[in-house]
Amino acid sequence: MDSYLIQVNGHGDHGPMLDVHLKTNGNSISLGKVKGRKPRWAVRASEMSKKTFNPVRAIVDSMKVEPNPKKAMISLSLGDPTVFGNLPTNDEVTRAVKEVLDSGRYNGYAPSVGYQSCREAVAAYYNCPEAPLEAQDVILTSGCSQAIELALAVLANPGQNILVPRPGFSLYKTLALSMGIEVKLYNLLPEKAWEIDLKHLESLVDEKTACLIVNNPSNPCGSVFSKSHLQKILAVASRQCVPILADEIYGDMVFADCKYEPIATLSTNVPILSCGGLAKRWLVPGWRMGWILIHDRRDIFGNEIRDGLLRLSQRILGPCTIVQGALERILHRTPPEFYHNTLSMLKSNADLCYAALSAIPGLQPVQPAGAMYLMVEIEMEHFPEFENDVEFTERLISEQSVFCLPATCFEYPNFFRVVITVPEEMILEACSRIQEFCEMHYQGAEGAQDLECDK
């Protein structure tokens, strides 16, 4: 019987290279130098994590300012309607969740795309002759943010590009860059109530364009596109054969003098993934219930995209089952007056804020038509001591204890965003302080020139 002996000639800790000899029946065969591995700690963050960048957090965290201790802080920066307690969800919504919790029937895993009955409930809620939906067209997700993430992940590969509004919700860019997807920003036009610059949009399309993101109603603009404008957007997408990712989380959150049109109801051939959820209309962002509605009238997505969404949804095994169990009742039993009262309050605040800020020299607010926001232009030439919107909003905090997000967060410098979900008295007080701040720092044309000369 042959016998084998492996002899290793190393030095001390064996080094990175080992000289190995194999002995068989007394004969020595050299195998030469082979690589060895000395174990050592080398834990590093992934490339994906390093590419993940939230511009809002980066800008806000760098604003090292303290509010004025003599004035109570008024934060108009966070798009969370629950912060001040003046916009509670409806009792019917709360009862639905309590009953599901008490039943003990929804404590286990659900299918990764959601319970069939819950998908049926969402499909029935949004189904219409212009954009028919069945349960198989609905993917339930952990909030609208995850819906957007899955939609991007299924439509775009690393090295491709997506078309994103400017100004626009920062999450689109955060998600895309982490996936190795390029972002191309198309312009919205404040002088046209934030309509899309369609020529600019179409000029950005190339062979690597994977999808077009349309956010309507808009965060941060508070704008709502007309039917005719949506049809023009669809015409561009149709000509260029580019699918649409529709962020419609603020769908139906429009003021009484405006009409919301889901973009899928106007499309006969452009395939659309519409992302929505409970967060804003039902005033429960922390419940993390969202969905993707697959609109594919011409079978352009086919099984490819549906199967891809199924596989991607299996990464976290779906959204909260308790909220899923309550979903049908939430959608179909929430009383209409709840929606009406919420919108009436938002419309009132929007009108108050717009009127107050319009009267302030150096500011140009843009009238919103829905959602929870209002954008304000800063005529920087009249505030020459500030370099940009970030400095302007920093000083507004330190002097007046009013916090508005600089629109640099949304790739749109020299504007700021106001959240209009706060109580009315807080809106009025904030606008009064903004007026005092602007009057303190405003320079007319001559004063601004003199200040520039002094620098």
C-alpha atoms as one frame of an Amber mdcrd trajectory, in Angstrom:
protein
   0.000   0.000   0.000   1.299   3.452  -0.905   1.860   5.899   1.940   1.813
   9.678   1.597   3.474  12.402   3.608   3.102  16.077   2.884   6.031  18.160
   4.081   5.622  21.885   4.349   8.736  24.044   4.509   7.708  27.398   5.856
   9.181  30.135   7.936   7.739  31.048  11.297   4.099  31.775  10.518   4.444
  30.014   7.118   4.453  33.321   5.254   2.326  34.075   2.221   4.050  31.404
   0.056   4.569  27.741   1.120   7.147  25.293  -0.353   5.259  21.965  -0.552
   6.801  18.448  -1.049   4.777  15.275  -1.484   6.506  11.991  -0.345   5.187
   8.684  -1.685   6.985   5.361  -1.000  10.161   7.197  -0.082  10.246   9.298
  -3.255   9.972  13.054  -2.876   8.073  15.083  -5.447   8.243  18.880  -5.256
   4.968  20.707  -5.960   6.753  24.050  -5.840   5.480  27.242  -4.305   1.740
  27.505  -3.550  -0.208  30.412  -2.110  -1.108  30.320   1.529  -3.465  32.580
   3.499  -2.756  34.078   6.823  -6.171  34.852   8.381  -6.650  38.510   9.228
  -9.552  40.845   9.823 -10.508  42.787   6.702 -14.164  43.779   7.048 -15.124
  46.553   4.663 -18.403  48.222   3.732 -19.852  47.068   0.417 -19.620  49.134
  -2.748 -23.420  49.424  -2.733 -23.383  50.957   0.725 -20.669  53.395  -0.313
 -22.713  54.467  -3.325 -25.806  55.088  -1.185 -26.138  58.806  -0.621 -29.138
  60.754   0.682 -28.722  64.411  -0.324 -31.334  65.604   2.163 -29.520  64.019
   5.092 -26.145  65.153   3.792 -27.272  68.787   3.562 -29.370  68.873   6.724
 -26.718  67.125   8.822 -24.123  69.644   7.670 -26.282  72.597   8.790 -24.549
  73.151  12.126 -26.867  75.849  13.430 -28.762  76.303  16.651 -32.263  77.795
  16.673 -32.927  81.090  18.388 -33.403  80.158  22.094 -35.924  83.000  22.490
 -38.294  81.497  19.904 -39.946  78.086  19.860 -38.809  75.953  16.935 -41.250
  75.596  14.024 -40.230  72.802  11.674 -41.727  73.001   8.190 -39.245  70.485
   6.803 -40.518  66.950   7.364 -43.071  65.391   5.014 -44.762  63.459   7.817
 -48.387  64.545   8.380 -48.508  62.915  11.841 -45.814  65.024  13.541 -47.998
  67.654  15.204 -51.033  65.490  15.970 -53.454  67.721  14.080 -53.996  65.159
  11.302 -54.895  61.821  12.912 -56.019  58.948  10.756 -59.688  57.983  10.750
 -61.123  55.873  13.580 -62.304  53.284  11.053 -58.703  52.800   9.930 -57.498
  52.303  13.505 -60.331  49.922  14.375 -59.580  47.793  11.322 -56.016  47.206
  12.507 -57.077  46.568  16.116 -59.551  43.902  15.048 -56.984  42.174  12.854
 -54.461  42.197  15.696 -56.995  40.768  18.149 -58.006  38.038  15.706 -54.535
  36.470  15.777 -55.017  35.368  12.173 -52.263  37.479  10.608 -49.197  36.711
  12.720 -47.425  34.453  10.232 -45.680  34.895   6.914 -47.693  36.010   3.921
 -46.770  35.371   0.296 -43.939  37.760  -0.605 -46.186  39.727  -2.986 -48.970
  39.918  -0.377 -52.068  37.948   0.521 -54.258  37.202  -2.482 -57.328  38.721
  -0.795 -55.406  41.938  -0.055 -54.155  42.206  -3.621 -57.743  41.744  -4.766
 -58.839  44.581  -2.467 -56.256  46.988  -3.899 -57.090  45.944  -7.475 -60.804
  46.515  -6.843 -60.120  49.940  -5.300 -58.102  51.227  -8.266 -59.758  49.277
 -11.085 -61.519  51.338 -13.746 -62.478  50.768 -17.398 -59.632  53.008 -18.611
 -57.023  51.082 -16.598 -58.360  47.651 -15.579 -56.643  45.815 -12.731 -56.754
  42.307 -11.316 -55.080  40.852  -8.241 -52.193  39.551 -10.361 -51.430  43.182
 -11.317 -50.766  44.175  -7.684 -47.533  43.707  -5.710 -47.764  44.708  -2.044
 -44.626  46.309  -0.619 -43.173  47.734   2.582 -44.247  51.301   1.905 -44.143
  53.278  -1.323 -40.379  53.649  -0.957 -39.907  49.916  -1.388 -42.357  49.946
  -4.290 -40.135  52.499  -6.027 -37.020  50.474  -5.181 -38.475  47.260  -6.646
 -39.755  49.063  -9.734 -36.320  50.580 -10.382 -34.560  47.295  -9.701 -36.729
  45.371 -12.153 -36.548  47.949 -14.953 -32.910  49.088 -14.897 -29.492  47.455
 -14.897 -26.186  48.962 -13.740 -24.873  51.187 -16.519 -28.335  52.178 -17.732
 -29.960  55.519 -16.934 -33.308  56.745 -15.651 -35.011  60.112 -16.177 -35.812
  61.928 -12.921 -37.603  65.256 -12.311 -35.722  68.345 -11.141 -36.814  69.434
  -8.586 -37.691  65.947  -7.413 -37.879  63.550  -4.492 -34.316  62.706  -3.468
 -34.971  58.976  -2.965 -34.949  58.317  -6.723 -31.315  59.343  -6.990 -30.354
  57.666  -3.716 -31.722  54.310  -4.878 -30.451  54.562  -8.451 -26.863  55.446
  -7.604 -26.656  52.640  -5.060 -27.627  50.241  -7.866 -25.084  51.635 -10.322
 -27.809  53.326 -12.394 -27.127  56.778 -13.870 -29.593  59.588 -13.154 -30.514
  62.136 -15.811 -32.456  65.129 -14.488 -35.208  66.677 -16.588 -36.452  70.154
 -15.763 -39.772  71.210 -14.302 -40.903  74.768 -15.051 -42.006  76.893 -12.071
 -43.491  79.535 -14.380 -45.815  76.839 -15.775 -46.932  75.465 -12.401 -44.068
  72.949 -12.491 -45.018  71.275 -15.764 -42.298  69.174 -17.410 -40.042  70.785
 -19.982 -40.973  68.171 -22.585 -38.287  69.130 -25.113 -35.608  68.852 -22.464
 -37.045  65.547 -21.282 -37.010  64.000 -24.747 -33.494  65.259 -25.458 -32.170
  63.148 -22.565 -33.405  59.800 -23.900 -30.778  57.477 -25.349 -30.306  53.774
 -25.983 -29.463  53.210 -22.297 -32.599  54.853 -20.886 -34.473  52.272 -18.813
 -37.452  54.272 -17.548 -39.005  57.682 -16.968 -40.092  58.632 -13.444 -43.234
  60.784 -13.308 -44.172  62.095  -9.838 -47.732  63.423  -9.816 -48.920  65.022
  -7.537 -45.423  66.257  -6.807 -43.092  66.232  -3.868 -41.583  68.849  -3.434
 -43.663  71.076  -5.711 -47.258  70.425  -4.681 -48.149  70.521  -8.381 -50.786
  68.424 -10.165 -50.492  67.774 -13.896 -53.468  68.391 -16.153 -54.888  65.657
 -18.356 -53.482  67.311 -21.479 -49.991  67.569 -20.000 -50.031  63.923 -18.955
 -51.037  62.978 -22.487 -48.025  64.897 -23.824 -45.745  63.061 -21.389 -47.183
  59.762 -22.586 -46.588  60.809 -26.201 -42.873  61.282 -25.453 -42.681  57.909
 -23.710 -44.515  56.247 -26.589 -42.275  57.773 -29.275 -39.141  56.778 -27.405
 -40.437  53.369 -26.212 -39.566  54.166 -22.592 -41.699  52.681 -19.767 -42.955
  54.895 -16.956 -42.460  54.535 -13.223 -45.324  56.623 -11.809 -44.849  57.778
  -8.216 -48.466  58.441  -7.268 -48.237  58.250  -3.479 -50.101  61.592  -3.327
 -52.778  60.376  -5.753 -56.185  61.934  -4.987 -54.567  64.374  -2.533 -55.570
  67.318  -4.710 -57.451  70.460  -3.862 -61.093  70.986  -4.797 -60.433  73.183
  -7.822 -58.183  70.546  -9.433 -58.614  67.014 -10.805 -56.166  64.168 -10.405
 -55.745  61.787 -13.339 -53.817  58.550 -12.746 -51.452  58.435 -15.711 -52.353
  54.823 -16.507 -55.950  55.825 -17.238 -54.696  57.891 -20.185 -52.306  55.323
 -21.651 -53.226  52.752 -24.279 -49.738  51.531 -25.099 -47.078  52.817 -22.667
 -46.422  50.231 -19.927 -46.528  51.734 -16.427 -45.552  50.654 -12.932 -47.598
  52.875 -10.607 -46.339  53.126  -7.019 -48.602  54.140  -4.158 -49.547  53.296
  -0.602 -51.392  54.198   2.584 -48.800  56.659   3.929 -50.105  60.034   2.858
 -53.788  59.816   1.937 -54.567  57.733   5.030 -52.012  59.604   7.193 -50.136
  56.515   8.414 -46.597  56.660   6.932 -45.178  54.517   9.720 -47.401  51.559
   8.863 -45.238  50.829   5.797 -47.883  49.623   3.372 -47.332  50.303  -0.303
 -48.014  48.717  -3.658 -47.050  48.509  -7.290 -49.850  48.481  -9.862 -48.798
  46.872 -13.133 -50.453  48.492 -16.155 -49.472  46.663 -19.327 -52.287  46.902
 -21.886 -50.108  45.777 -24.806 -48.258  43.029 -22.908 -44.939  44.856 -23.331
 -43.759  43.963 -19.823 -45.093  40.441 -20.296 -44.042  37.740 -17.844 -40.497
  39.097 -17.745 -41.273  42.076 -15.494 -43.921  40.263 -13.451 -41.566  37.379
 -12.715 -38.794  39.835 -11.897 -40.980  41.661  -9.383 -41.957  38.354  -7.796
 -38.309  37.361  -7.356 -37.311  40.776  -6.010 -40.186  40.780  -3.524 -38.839
  37.548  -2.058 -35.822  39.378  -0.694 -37.753  40.666   2.352 -40.883  38.473
   2.224 -43.444  41.229   1.885 -44.965  43.984   4.037 -46.528  43.887   7.511
 -49.208  41.190   7.660 -51.266  43.022  10.322 -51.780  45.996   8.033 -52.406
  43.669   5.102 -55.205  42.030   7.042 -56.844  45.426   7.613 -56.286  46.660
   4.072 -59.664  45.806   2.533 -61.548  47.527   5.326 -59.231  50.568   5.234
 -59.678  51.009   1.497 -63.395  50.409   1.303 -64.770  51.671   4.627 -62.868
  54.879   5.285 -65.618  57.549   5.140 -65.393  60.142   2.332 -65.579  63.019
   4.822 -62.187  61.952   6.233 -60.501  62.623   2.880 -62.508  65.818   2.435
 -61.550  67.192   5.850 -57.851  66.456   5.307 -57.828  68.185   1.937 -59.800
  71.165   3.235 -57.207  71.705   5.954 -54.306  71.386   3.491 -55.973  73.729
   0.992 -56.603  76.311   3.716 -52.998  76.163   4.895 -51.706  76.338   1.316
 -53.766  79.448   0.608 -52.717  81.132   3.856 -49.060  80.352   3.257 -49.118
  81.385  -0.396 -50.818  84.691   0.370 -48.492  85.527   3.264 -45.271  84.667
   1.423 -46.394  86.409  -1.785 -46.512  89.685   0.152 -42.866  89.406   1.242
 -40.330  91.256  -0.944 -37.703  88.894  -2.326 -39.831  85.748  -2.209 -41.868
  84.188  -5.018 -43.984  81.234  -3.899 -45.520  78.919  -6.506 -49.185  78.140
  -5.876 -49.631  74.418  -5.074 -52.586  72.338  -6.270 -52.197  69.258  -4.077
 -49.952  67.041  -1.958 -48.490  68.659   1.198 -45.891  71.133  -0.049 -45.227
  74.582  -1.417 -42.051  75.760  -3.146 -40.740  79.297  -2.716 -38.188  81.055
  -4.902 -35.610  83.218  -3.149 -34.613  86.199  -5.280 -30.992  85.842  -4.223
 -29.932  89.153  -5.780 -31.946  90.842  -3.025 -30.225  88.854  -0.284 -26.581
  89.317  -1.289 -25.173  88.400   2.128 -26.256  84.794   1.521 -24.414  82.646
  -0.996 -27.307  80.279  -1.664 -30.521  78.729  -0.381 -28.654  76.612   2.173
 -27.148  79.693   3.852 -30.525  81.461   3.667 -32.332  78.616   5.438 -29.524
  78.181   7.987 -29.838  81.800   9.054 -33.627  81.490   9.105 -33.180  78.766
  11.720 -30.619  80.598  13.814 -32.511  83.921  13.817 -36.175  82.899  13.667
 -36.248  79.193  14.638 -38.094  78.305  11.435 -36.797  75.274   9.544 -37.598
  74.932   5.832 -35.706  72.570   3.562 -33.366  74.281   1.086 -34.321  73.105
  -2.391 -30.712  72.176  -3.098 -31.928  68.952  -1.439 -34.083  68.484  -4.532
 -31.401  69.521  -7.055 -33.019  72.957  -7.396 -31.010  75.735  -5.743 -32.337
  79.110  -4.600 -35.755  77.807  -3.577 -36.995  76.351  -0.318 -39.809  73.900
   0.455 -42.548  74.471   3.020 -44.554  71.572   4.492 -48.166  72.685   4.945
 -49.443  69.946   7.281 -48.765  71.885  10.492 -51.563  73.535  12.509 -52.894
  76.810  11.086 -51.584  78.986  13.908 -48.112  77.532  13.355 -48.239  78.309
   9.625 -49.236  81.911  10.363 -46.518  82.318  13.003 -43.892  80.810  10.686
 -44.864  83.130   7.836 -44.723  86.112  10.182 -41.190  85.169  11.237 -40.112
  84.591   7.618 -41.402  88.069   6.813 -39.429  89.578   9.710 -36.320  87.712
   8.555 -36.634  88.858   4.955 -37.299  92.464   5.923 -34.149  92.357   8.030
 -31.945  91.097   5.191 -33.644  92.349   2.016 -31.635  94.727  -0.156 -33.185
  96.658  -3.019 -31.299  96.905  -6.294 -29.159  99.849  -5.106 -28.490  98.399
  -1.655 -27.486  95.070  -3.117 -25.020  96.765  -5.475 -23.513  98.751  -2.608
 -23.077  95.592  -0.567 -21.417  93.826  -3.480 -18.967  96.730  -3.844 -18.106
  96.536  -0.129 -17.120  92.879  -0.385
